[in-house]
Amino acid sequence: MKILVQSDDYGLTRAIVDASCDAFENGILKNTGIFMNMPSTEYAVSKIEKYPDICFGIDINVSTGPCIAEKALLPNLVNQETGEFIQVSERIKDPEFSKKCFRPYGEVVIEACAQIEKFVSMVGKKPEYIQTHSSSGEHEYLEALSDVSKKYDIKYKIDICERYGFKIAQEFALFEKNMDKKVEYANAKEAQQKFNTFSLENQMLDEVEPTIRGLQKLLVEGVEFVFLGSHCGWVSADLFRYSRCDINRAFDHELLTSKKIIEWIKKNNVQLITYRDL
């Protein structure tokens, strides 16, 4: 079995950067995507040279913080007074929400290119993969990132997972989390729709044991490629300003640095891989 362990939002806050670096050094984290438009971006980039074995990609963010492209070019994505991306919570108050382009293709392309160019200027090379961020199920947003990945010849996480037939490690854990409520789901998609991932109660549930059981199940089934996604971080005040995914970042850090999961990987001769290997 080969596991691609990834954590998103590197650079969203300093505490997320620090927790990620700890998981590089003391855990199983091998891939992370950088936010290029946040106050902690420079701090995040300053750490990269210390970790040559870590695969650094980019999380294309069009929902949090200031835009990098000229704001006048992004009338549907950006508050023209502040230059900040319009938050999802603001958008869904609009009664015409479902009839509008939530992620206008052209604007996403413009901003995605600007973020990649900034990555190149700061890091000195292209990101090693492209990752979505927030409301990433929107068709035009996904199409834009797919096209941008081809333009820059950068691996696109969604394409990679489809090409290699990756199975998601946490699907089993997700089912387990509501077993005590006797909730049964037809499939993982239905579980995602009904399971309030970001409630305080659910964010504080243990992830280590259910994830190991999920990995064991996939190992027994003979699955070759497994994706273990996370949002590794430590909690800080600024995190609550930027993300509704907050408390569980600390539990994701616990998962990625757990001695139990490290021992399970060694015992089963599991290979930790990066996008470089694909």
C-alpha positions in Angstrom: 0.0 0.0 0.0 1.1 3.5 -0.8 -0.3 6.4 1.2 -0.3 10.0 0.1 -0.6 12.1 3.3 -1.6 15.7 2.6 -2.5 18.7 4.8 -4.1 21.8 3.3 -4.0 25.5 4.2 -0.2 25.8 5.0 0.3 29.5 5.5 -3.3 30.3 6.6 -1.9 31.2 10.1 1.5 31.0 11.8 0.2 28.3 14.1 -0.8 26.1 11.1 2.7 26.6 9.7 4.3 25.6 13.0 2.1 22.6 13.5 2.7 21.4 10.0 6.5 21.7 10.5 6.2 19.6 13.6 4.3 17.0 11.6 7.1 17.1 8.9 9.7 16.4 11.6 7.8 14.1 14.0 5.0 12.6 12.0 3.9 11.3 8.6 3.0 14.5 6.8 4.7 14.6 3.3 2.6 17.0 1.2 1.1 20.4 1.9 -0.4 23.2 -0.1 0.5 26.9 0.5 -1.9 29.8 0.8 -0.2 32.6 -1.2 -2.5 35.5 -0.1 -2.4 35.5 3.7 -0.4 37.5 6.3 1.5 34.4 7.2 2.5 33.5 3.6 6.0 34.9 3.9 6.6 33.0 7.2 5.3 29.8 5.5 7.6 30.2 2.5 10.6 30.9 4.8 10.4 27.4 6.2 10.4 25.5 2.9 14.2 25.2 2.4 14.5 23.4 5.6 12.3 20.5 4.3 13.6 19.4 0.9 11.8 16.1 1.2 8.4 17.7 1.6 6.3 18.2 -1.5 4.9 21.8 -1.5 2.0 22.6 -3.6 -0.5 25.4 -3.7 -4.0 25.7 -2.4 -5.9 28.0 -4.8 -7.9 30.2 -2.4 -10.7 32.4 -3.7 -12.8 32.6 -0.5 -10.6 33.9 2.3 -8.3 37.0 2.7 -7.2 39.5 0.0 -7.0 38.8 -3.7 -3.6 38.9 -5.4 -4.9 39.8 -8.9 -6.3 43.3 -9.5 -9.6 43.5 -7.6 -11.4 45.2 -10.5 -10.9 42.1 -12.6 -12.7 40.0 -9.9 -16.1 41.7 -9.5 -17.9 38.5 -8.5 -15.3 37.1 -6.2 -14.0 40.2 -4.4 -15.5 43.0 -2.3 -14.5 46.0 -4.4 -14.1 48.3 -1.3 -11.9 46.0 0.8 -10.2 43.9 -1.8 -11.1 40.8 0.3 -12.7 37.7 -1.1 -16.5 37.5 -0.5 -17.0 34.8 2.2 -19.2 31.8 1.6 -21.4 32.8 4.5 -22.1 36.2 2.8 -22.9 34.6 -0.6 -25.5 32.1 0.7 -27.6 34.9 2.2 -28.4 36.0 -1.4 -31.8 34.5 -2.4 -30.6 34.3 -6.0 -27.5 32.4 -4.9 -28.3 29.1 -6.6 -28.9 30.9 -9.9 -25.6 32.6 -10.1 -22.1 31.5 -10.9 -20.6 30.9 -7.5 -17.2 30.6 -8.9 -17.0 32.5 -12.2 -14.6 30.6 -14.4 -12.7 33.5 -15.9 -12.2 35.2 -12.5 -10.9 32.0 -10.9 -8.4 31.6 -13.8 -7.2 35.1 -13.3 -6.7 34.8 -9.6 -5.3 31.2 -9.8 -2.6 32.4 -12.3 -1.8 35.4 -10.0 -1.3 33.1 -7.0 0.8 30.6 -9.0 3.0 33.5 -10.3 3.4 34.7 -6.7 4.4 31.2 -5.6 7.1 31.1 -8.4 8.4 34.5 -7.5 8.7 33.7 -3.8 9.7 30.0 -3.9 11.8 30.1 -7.0 10.0 27.2 -8.7 6.5 26.1 -9.6 4.3 24.4 -7.0 4.4 20.6 -7.2 0.6 20.2 -7.3 -2.6 22.2 -7.2 -5.2 21.7 -4.5 -8.8 23.1 -4.2 -10.0 25.1 -1.2 -13.5 25.7 0.2 -16.6 24.9 -1.7 -14.4 23.0 -4.1 -17.4 21.1 -5.6 -18.4 24.1 -7.7 -18.1 23.1 -11.4 -16.7 26.3 -12.8 -14.1 26.5 -10.0 -12.9 23.0 -10.6 -12.9 23.5 -14.4 -10.8 26.6 -14.0 -8.2 24.9 -11.8 -8.0 22.0 -14.2 -7.3 24.3 -17.1 -4.8 26.3 -15.1 -2.9 23.1 -14.1 -2.6 22.2 -17.8 -1.4 25.8 -18.6 1.4 25.6 -16.1 2.0 21.9 -16.4 1.4 21.3 -12.7 -0.2 18.2 -11.2 -3.8 18.6 -10.2 -4.8 16.7 -7.1 -8.2 15.6 -8.5 -6.8 14.3 -11.7 -4.0 12.4 -9.8 -6.5 10.7 -7.5 -8.7 9.7 -10.4 -5.8 8.5 -12.5 -4.4 6.2 -9.8 -7.7 5.2 -8.3 -7.0 6.6 -4.8 -9.2 5.5 -2.0 -10.0 7.9 0.8 -8.7 6.8 4.2 -11.2 8.8 6.2 -14.3 7.5 4.6 -14.4 4.6 7.1 -13.7 7.0 9.9 -16.5 9.2 8.8 -19.0 6.4 9.0 -17.7 5.4 12.4 -18.1 8.8 13.9 -21.9 8.6 13.9 -22.2 4.9 14.7 -23.3 5.7 18.2 -26.3 7.6 16.8 -27.3 4.5 14.7 -27.0 6.5 11.5 -26.5 4.5 8.4 -25.4 6.0 5.0 -25.8 4.6 1.6 -22.4 5.9 0.6 -19.7 8.4 1.5 -21.3 11.2 -0.4 -24.6 10.9 1.6 -22.6 10.7 4.8 -20.8 14.0 3.9 -24.2 15.6 3.3 -25.7 14.5 6.5 -22.7 14.7 8.8 -22.0 18.2 10.2 -18.2 17.9 10.0 -17.6 21.3 11.6 -19.8 21.1 14.6 -17.8 21.4 17.9 -18.9 17.9 18.9 -17.7 16.3 15.7 -14.5 18.3 15.4 -13.4 16.9 18.8 -14.0 13.3 18.1 -11.0 10.9 18.1 -9.5 10.4 14.6 -6.6 8.1 15.3 -8.2 4.8 16.0 -11.0 5.1 13.3 -8.4 6.1 10.7 -6.2 3.1 11.6 -9.1 0.8 11.3 -10.0 2.3 7.9 -6.4 1.9 6.7 -6.4 -1.7 7.9 -9.6 -2.4 6.0 -8.1 -0.9 2.8 -4.9 -2.9 3.3 -6.9 -6.2 3.6 -8.8 -5.3 0.5 -5.5 -4.9 -1.4 -5.9 -1.3 -2.2 -2.7 0.1 -3.7 -3.2 3.9 -3.4 -4.7 5.6 -0.4 -5.2 9.3 0.2 -5.1 10.6 3.8 -6.1 14.2 3.8 -6.0 16.6 6.7 -5.9 20.2 7.9 -3.1 20.0 10.4 -2.7 23.0 12.7 -2.7 24.4 16.1 -5.5 26.7 17.3 -5.0 30.4 17.5 -7.2 33.4 17.6 -6.7 34.4 14.0 -7.8 30.9 12.8 -11.3 31.6 14.0 -11.4 34.7 11.7 -10.5 32.8 8.6 -12.0 29.3 8.9 -14.9 27.3 10.3 -12.5 24.3 10.4 -10.8 25.2 13.6 -10.7 22.8 16.6 -10.2 19.7 14.5 -7.0 21.0 13.1 -5.4 20.2 16.4 -6.8 16.7 16.2 -5.5 16.3 12.7 -2.1 17.2 14.0 -2.5 14.5 16.7 -3.4 12.1 13.9 -0.4 12.9 11.8 2.1 12.6 14.7 0.4 9.7 16.4 2.8 7.0 17.5 0.1 4.4 16.9 -0.3 5.3 13.2 3.5 5.6 12.8 3.9 2.1 14.2 1.1 0.7 12.0 2.8 2.1 8.9 6.1 0.5 9.9 4.5 -2.8 10.9 2.7 -3.2 7.5 5.6 -1.9 5.3 3.4 0.9 4.0 5.1 3.4 1.8 4.5 7.1 2.3 4.6 8.9 -1.1 4.4 12.4 -2.5 3.2 13.8 -5.8 6.8 13.5 -7.0 6.3 9.7 -7.0 3.2 9.9 -9.2 
